[in-house]
Structure formats: C-alpha cells, structure tokens
Amino acid sequence: MKICVLGLDCAAPEVIFNDERLVNLRRLMDLGVYGRLESVVPPITVPAWMCMTTSQDPGSLGVYGFRNRIDHSYEKLGFANSASIKALAIWDQLAREGKKSIIVGVPPNYPPRRIHGISIGCFLTPDPVKNDFTYPPDIKSKINQLVGEYPCDVKNFRTDHKDWLKEEIFAMSRKQWQVVRWLLAEQEWEYFHFVDIGLDRMHHGFWNYFDKQHVNYEAGNRYENAVPEYYLWLDEQIGAALELLDNDTIVLVVSDHGAQRLDGGIAVNEWLIQQGLLVLNEYPGELTPFEKLNVNWSQTRVWSEGGYYARVFFNVQGREPQGVIPATEYESFQNEMKARLEALPDDKGQPLNSLVFKPKELYQNVRNVAPDLVVHFGALSWRSIGTVGHSTIHVQENDTGPDGCNHAQYGMFILAAPNCPLSGQFEGARLLDIAPTLLDLAGYEIPETMQGRSLVAGMEKKSPGGESGDAAAEKAIHDRLSGLGYV
C-alpha cells in the first residue's frame, strides 16, 4: 500500500480546520481522521520533520535546532545538515523491503540524502543553481527542463518588502508543486513525502497582518488576506495531487508545528548580564550577536542562544574550559535557574508563563551537547533575543529581521487511508506517532527504535474496497542560514 505525505510547514490547525473554503482538505477530513498534532520540544522545522519520520525525539537524534554545540568549548557551533541525523527514517525502513521513496524538501536535506529512490533538497540548499540538490544527480536536469531554475526557498524572506515577498513565495510554490505532480505521476514510489516551506514563509512574513489578536494587527490592512490566499492555493494544489493517487493510497496532510502571534522578544543575554550571570570584558556600543561579544568566561555562569526559543547553557567546572559552576552543584543550580526564568514577567509586570524544560526529563535519550535548559518564553508567544546592546529586556524588534509570528506547540494532521479504523476528530496525537501509524496501516513492521505509538495499534483495520555532511556542506549551510536570518 502506497503512502503519500504532503507536509505543510507551520500549518496552523485553527486555520486548516475552520476555513470552510478549503474544500479538498474538507474532503479528506470527511474520509478520514484529523486533529491537532503535538510537536516536539522545541517545535522547530529542524529537527521536527526528522523527529516525525524517525519517531525519535530531538535528544535522541542529538539535534536541538539549526545550530548545535559540537563540543563543550565556547565557540564551536555546528549547523544541522542531512548527515546530522543518524537514525533510520521511514523511507529507510521501506528500503529494507525493497520499496522506493521520493522525498522533496524534507529538512534537513542538504546535501541531498542518498536514498533508494529520489531525493530533492530542502530550504537549506545554499544555491540550487550552483549546487547539486538532487539524488540521483541527473534528476536536477530533468527538473530544470520542467520548471527552469528550481527554487528550494525564498531568499531573504525576513523583509519589509511584502509585495515582493508574496510574489516570490507564490512563484516558488508554483514550481515546487509542478515538480510534485510530475514526480507523483511519472516516477516509481511506494513512499512520497513533500514539505511545502512556502506556508512557513507566509506565516513569518504576514501573520501579523492576518491574526486579529496580534499586537501589530491593523484592521483593513492591505495584506490581511495574504495568509488565507495561500491556504486556498495550497488546497487547490492538494486537490490536484489527490487526483493523481489511486484509492488504495494512504494520504497524510501534516504540519511539523503550528503558528501563533508574537507579542515581543526577551533579550535573554541582556537579562543574564543584569543578573551578573553573564560577564563581559567590554559592553558593546551597538547591538551585537552573542558570538561577537567579548565574554569573560572565568566569571560567566550562564549564556544563551536566541531564536524561536532559548537554549540556555551553563559554564560547569570540569566540562567547559573555564567552568565556574561546581559539578556537585549542577542540579541545584539548574533548579534555581529554572525557577528564575519561569518567574520572568512580561513588559507590563504580569506573569509571562514561560515553560522551562530540563533535557533529561524531556527526552528519552540526551545525545551530543544538549542545552542545560530549554525555554519557551510566554509559551512561545515571546521570542528569545540573543543579541546584546538593548536598553531593556522586553523588545519588539527581532534580531534576525522582521517576523510576524512564532511557532506553536501544536500542528495538525489529516489522515485518510482505506483501511484506517479511525474517523472524525482525534485528540492526543503526537508528532512521534506519525511514522509508526503509517507503517502499521501500510502493513510494515514498526521498529523498536521508534518512540511513538501507532494510533491504530490493536484496532481491527478496515478491509480496503475493491482489488485495487562535510566541511564544504557545513560552510554552505552556515552561509545559507545567515542569509535567512537564523544566524
């Protein structure tokens, strides 16, 4: 039984399930089961999509975001690429059965994964013109013949030039979905997985114009319908893709996380400096990213990486080169910092209700160099700002460029399968449950390494009707993330 996964990066369940104009998605909902989908912590594109396809949490994958500490030194940060994920994904499981897969834009997929089938790079691809973004390599020329230059992403999507941005996102999407239809119809596959990154770019670019609860929303603004327009466009593309599938195909429309309004940013390193936990030899005269600060490591106890969420690191004796915190006091200090971060108020002095996680309590395994704490400020309604040089802890500007939204913990799923015993709205599904569920429905064995559970385990299936990573790649991804504003 074939499996077709249409991934909508950042798709918000409140939009998908409440817009009656999305007729093709409504048809899938009527045919199958749907609901909110709890993402991993942190709910971020890398590593969430691979958490879904491997059914392993970020700690077990050893990937905690786009950038990760390589070791316990202060300056070595690595950038996630396709080689960063060692766990077997669902397409690897099917390859053991001799089945071919096609993966398109499933992050991280640069350099393109060598799979049993076809692999097309994701938004981390530095330049699709200059770099090979497909496996096998000759697929690139076929794609270029079909659509011209293939866009893996919209460059510089964090911009105030909104007319340009909207046009670029739609132009990218048109080419990507044309390639998707060609692959579905003309190539051999048993597992197909496409991730539409355009929706994520629309949300980050236009959510503040769309969400009436957003602090910057203005009624009647010229971009108020930009986000709904893209959802309608996606619904049309999904409908066209469904026409190419037979009735025995398992179809999943899914997002890695959701979207929500962004109330502001917490300048976390600024706060750590004020608390005497992060000590500088010289305070900067302008806004400065953390990696360019002159840090006095012999007196520093804590520092943080900013982003959609905060990764907080401790300077521990015997672990970091100039460790300050005694290893025997690690747990008590971790508890203290957790409480202090949870107590941070918003800009009006009201509780921020931040969520602070200890990796060892959060993940089944903690591999590579994990943060000492993971912080969702305001349950992700506030972004973590890593730069230093602000006059206040609470800021409205973003240190990576204009951004209209933050990620939300819950994404969505719609699953339609001819033999699925579930129907209607479903509560309690998790991102890690997706791969075991798909394998179960398709009749494959679920590996013991998968941490999720099949949503249909133990249930009688319906009977279908009828018969029917090297240094160059590291630098390239660093440059690409810098251009996107992640660095």
Secondary structure by P-SEA (a helix, b strand, c coil): cbbbbbccccccaaaaaccccaaaaaaaaaabbbcbbbbccccccccaaaaaaacccccccccccccccccccccbbbbbcccccccccaaaaaaaacbbbbbccccccccccccccbbbbccccccccccccccccaaaaaaaaaccccccccccccccaaaaaaaaaaaaaaaaaaaaaaaaccccccbbbbbcaaaaaaaaccccccccccccccccccccaaaaaaaaaaaaaaaaaaaaccccbbbbbbbccbbbbbcbbbaaaaaaaaaccbbbccccccccccccccccccccccccccccccccccccccccccccccccaaaaaaaaaaaaaaacccccccccbbbbbcccccccccccccccbbbbcccccbbbbcccccccccccccccccccccccccccbbbbbcccccccccccccccaaaaaaaaaabbbbbcccccccccccccccccccccccaaaaaaaaaaaaaaccc
